[in-house]
Amino acid sequence: MTGKAKHRKTKILLLIFLIFFVISLMSNILGPIIPGIINSFSLSYGLAGFLPFAFFVAYGVMSLPSGLLVERMGEKQVLLLAFALAAVGALLFGLNPGFGFALASLFIIGLGMAMLQVVINPLLRVTGGEEHFAFNSVLGQLAFGSASFLSPMLYSYMDQNLFTETAPSWIALLENWVPVGMKWVSVYFVFALLACVMLALIGLTRFPKVELKSDEKIELGLTLKKLLGKRLVWLYFLGIFSYVGIEQGIANWVSQFLQDNHGVDPGTGGAQVISYFWGLLTIGCLVGLVLLKFLDSRMVLILFSVSAMLALLTGLTAQGNLALFAFSFSGFCLSVMWSILISLALNSVDFAHGTFAGLLCSGIVGGAVVPLIVGSLADSIGLHAAMFFLFIPLGYILFIGVWAKPLVKNSRVTSFKELFNRHDA
């Protein structure tokens, strides 16, 4: 490969990592701003639960169709369409700060994010080379995790600087568009600008042609029907549903919970807890990579599920800083669940991995349903009691860890020396 070709490949890889970053930045902002939206529109908790519902239900709607769109239109066109939807949705939210427009815009943004999730991994595989795919995937997840950590901080920064005498000039410019009592609106103007920048960068980039592997293709008809007829497919679908539901149930409601029960300011302390939640989730992914080299994946899933239950119970019952730490630490406990559930599922069938993966990604709709259930229960029994509902999906993931019998188990070593010897080999 010539120096020019290597330079071009590096630029495309950096752009792909930036896409990972932007997906996460736009997907994980709802938790910090939900208390502000509730206050702005005088919403019940049940109605507020429709905000994450509108965003994550788009994943259930769009995951399978996105795979077909990629095959028909190509990766670049789907990327452009996805960011165009994100820009339109963010502007709709920013220019029309009302509850109805919020639901519509979040659904539109969610459609775009679902499309990006489907495109990004095959594109990363081809651009970086199959031999580097695992390493580049970890880098992509680090980019995703860093944005999850920074997203609440972005809101906190806007909240503390808008309508102040010391506000930077670019924030002062936003004051012409952001209502005084709705500082949370500002983040969507930032997202709209960011989506437009991504459109320009993608439009100027020539991507390599992606030939989907057999396990990346989505096949409908008899293949889909055969999968849907298998009990284990539904059990693993519910596993992904439960995981994303727990993740979003904590991330979307913890700031409001801390405000109600501990008097924590959502714009500072609440946003910080959510930031640490995502940051520790990212760190946990790296720790999980090491553990999976020494322990059976089912055992790791059981260990982290029990730890998540203890962390959530502590967060809901403890006082002071211990509660804040426990909610943050719950992110670490959830960190390995997505990857282990996906691998257990795909290693439990010997056909149609691409279609099965598409079905599993549709389980992201759990991020729509579980926060909505928590919000609806909160109107009747209070948010404190409603948060205990999260133990149901957590218990189900623990059940998966005990029940799963994959056809292929994860490869393990017995010592660090063996691990390094394998790596060198």
Residue pairs with C-beta under 8 A, 6 or more apart in sequence:
1 9
8 206
9 127
9 128
11 205
12 127
12 205
12 207
12 208
13 124
13 127
13 128
13 136
15 201
15 202
15 205
16 120
16 123
16 124
16 127
16 140
17 139
17 140
17 143
18 143
18 198
18 201
19 79
19 116
19 120
19 198
20 120
20 140
20 141
20 143
20 144
20 147
21 143
21 144
21 146
21 147
22 147
22 194
22 195
22 198
23 113
23 116
23 117
23 120
23 144
23 147
24 143
24 144
24 145
24 146
24 147
24 148
24 151
25 147
25 148
25 150
25 151
25 154
25 191
25 194
26 86
26 90
26 109
26 113
26 191
26 194
26 195
27 55
27 113
28 147
28 148
28 151
28 152
28 251
28 274
28 278
29 151
29 152
29 154
29 155
29 187
29 191
30 51
30 52
30 55
30 106
30 251
30 252
31 152
31 248
31 251
31 252
31 253
31 254
31 255
31 274
32 151
32 152
32 155
32 156
32 255
32 266
32 267
32 270
32 271
32 274
33 155
33 184
33 187
34 48
34 51
34 252
34 253
34 255
34 256
35 255
35 256
35 259
35 266
35 270
36 159
36 182
36 183
36 184
36 266
36 267
37 43
37 48
37 51
37 99
37 102
37 184
38 45
38 48
38 256
40 97
40 181
40 182
40 184
41 98
41 99
43 99
44 375
44 379
45 256
45 374
45 375
45 376
45 378
45 379
45 383
45 386
46 372
46 375
46 376
46 378
46 379
47 99
47 375
48 256
48 375
49 371
49 372
49 373
49 374
49 375
49 376
50 103
50 372
50 375
51 102
51 103
51 106
51 252
52 248
52 252
52 367
52 368
52 371
52 372
53 368
53 369
53 371
53 372
54 102
54 103
54 104
54 106
54 107
54 110
54 368
55 106
55 107
55 109
55 110
55 113
55 367
55 368
56 110
56 244
56 248
56 364
56 365
56 366
56 367
56 368
57 107
57 110
57 365
57 368
58 107
58 108
58 109
58 110
58 111
58 113
58 114
59 110
59 113
59 114
59 117
59 361
59 362
59 364
59 365
59 367
59 368
60 362
60 363
60 364
60 365
60 368
61 111
61 114
62 110
62 111
62 114
62 115
63 114
63 117
63 118
63 358
63 361
63 362
63 364
64 218
64 220
64 358
64 359
64 362
66 78
66 114
66 115
66 117
66 118
66 119
67 118
67 217
67 218
67 354
67 358
68 218
68 220
69 78
69 81
69 115
70 78
70 118
70 119
70 122
70 210
70 212
71 212
71 217
71 218
73 81
75 119
75 122
75 123
75 207
75 210
76 202
76 205
76 207
78 115
78 118
78 119
79 115
79 116
79 119
79 202
80 199
80 202
80 203
81 112
81 115
82 111
82 112
82 113
82 115
82 116
82 119
83 112
83 116
83 195
83 196
83 198
83 199
83 202
84 112
84 195
84 199
85 108
85 109
85 111
85 112
85 115
86 108
86 109
86 112
86 113
86 191
86 195
86 198
87 192
87 195
87 196
87 199
88 108
89 104
89 105
89 106
89 107
89 108
89 109
89 112
90 105
90 109
90 188
90 189
90 191
90 192
90 195
91 188
91 189
91 192
92 101
92 104
92 105
92 108
93 101
93 102
93 105
93 106
93 109
93 185
93 188
94 177
94 178
94 185
94 186
94 188
94 189
94 192
95 177
96 105
97 179
97 182
97 185
105 188
109 191
114 361
114 364
117 361
118 358
118 361
120 140
121 137
121 216
122 210
122 212
122 213
122 216
123 207
123 210
124 133
124 136
124 137
124 140
125 133
125 210
126 208
126 209
126 210
126 211
127 207
127 208
128 136
138 286
138 289
141 282
141 285
142 282
144 282
145 278
145 279
145 281
145 282
145 285
146 282
148 278
148 279
148 281
148 282
149 275
149 276
149 278
149 279
149 282
150 275
151 275
151 278
152 271
152 272
152 274
152 275
152 278
153 271
153 272
153 275
154 187
154 190
155 184
155 187
155 267
155 271
156 267
156 268
156 271
156 272
156 275
158 171
158 174
158 183
158 184
158 186
158 187
158 190
159 183
159 184
159 267
159 268
159 271
160 267
160 268
161 167
161 168
161 171
162 171
162 174
162 175
162 178
162 183
162 186
163 175
163 180
163 183
167 175
171 186
174 186
174 189
177 185
177 189
178 185
178 186
178 189
179 185
183 267
212 354
213 354
214 353
214 354
215 353
215 354
215 357
216 354
216 357
217 354
217 355
218 354
218 355
218 358
219 352
219 354
219 355
220 355
223 351
223 352
223 355
224 352
224 355
224 359
226 351
226 352
227 233
227 349
227 352
227 355
227 356
227 359
228 234
228 359
230 349
232 345
232 348
232 349
233 345
233 349
233 356
233 359
235 400
235 403
236 341
236 344
236 345
236 348
236 360
236 400
237 359
237 360
237 362
237 363
238 363
238 396
239 341
239 345
239 363
239 396
239 397
239 400
240 338
240 341
240 342
240 345
240 360
240 361
240 363
240 364
240 366
241 363
241 365
241 366
241 369
241 393
242 366
242 370
242 393
242 394
242 396
242 397
243 334
243 337
243 338
243 341
243 366
243 393
243 397
244 338
244 363
244 364
244 365
244 366
244 367
244 370
245 366
245 367
245 369
245 370
245 371
245 390
245 393
246 308
246 334
246 370
246 390
246 393
246 394
246 397
247 281
247 334
247 367
248 366
248 367
248 370
248 371
249 370
249 371
249 374
249 387
249 389
249 390
249 393
250 277
250 312
250 327
250 330
250 331
250 334
250 390
251 274
251 277
251 278
252 371
253 371
253 374
253 375
253 378
253 383
253 387
254 270
254 273
254 274
254 277
254 315
254 327
255 264
255 266
255 270
255 271
255 273
255 274
256 266
256 270
256 383
257 383
257 384
257 387
258 264
258 266
258 269
258 270
258 273
258 323
258 324
258 327
259 265
259 266
259 270
260 383
260 384
261 383
261 384
262 319
262 320
262 323
262 324
264 270
264 273
264 324
269 324
273 324
273 327
273 328
276 328
276 331
277 327
277 328
277 330
277 331
278 331
279 331
280 328
280 329
280 331
280 332
280 335
281 331
281 332
281 334
281 335
282 335
283 332
283 335
284 304
284 331
284 332
284 333
284 334
284 335
284 336
285 335
285 336
285 339
287 332
287 335
288 300
288 304
288 335
288 336
288 339
288 340
291 300
291 336
292 300
292 336
292 340
292 410
292 412
293 411
293 412
293 413
293 419
294 412
294 413
294 414
295 303
295 412
296 409
296 410
296 412
297 340
297 343
297 344
297 406
297 409
297 410
298 344
298 401
298 402
298 404
299 401
300 336
300 340
301 336
301 337
301 340
301 341
301 344
301 397
301 398
301 400
301 401
301 404
302 398
302 401
302 402
304 333
304 334
304 335
304 336
304 337
305 333
305 337
305 394
305 397
305 398
305 401
306 398
307 333
308 330
308 333
308 334
308 337
308 394
309 391
309 394
309 395
309 398
311 326
311 327
311 329
311 330
311 332
311 333
312 326
312 327
312 330
312 387
312 390
312 391
312 394
313 391
314 322
314 323
314 326
315 323
315 326
315 327
315 330
316 323
316 384
316 387
316 388
317 323
318 326
337 397
341 360
341 397
341 400
342 357
342 360
343 406
343 410
344 400
344 404
344 406
345 356
345 360
346 353
346 356
346 357
347 406
347 407
347 408
347 409
348 404
348 405
348 406
348 407
349 356
349 407
350 407
366 393
370 389
370 390
370 393
373 389
374 383
374 386
374 387
374 389
374 390
375 386
377 385
377 386
377 389
378 385
378 386
413 419
413 422
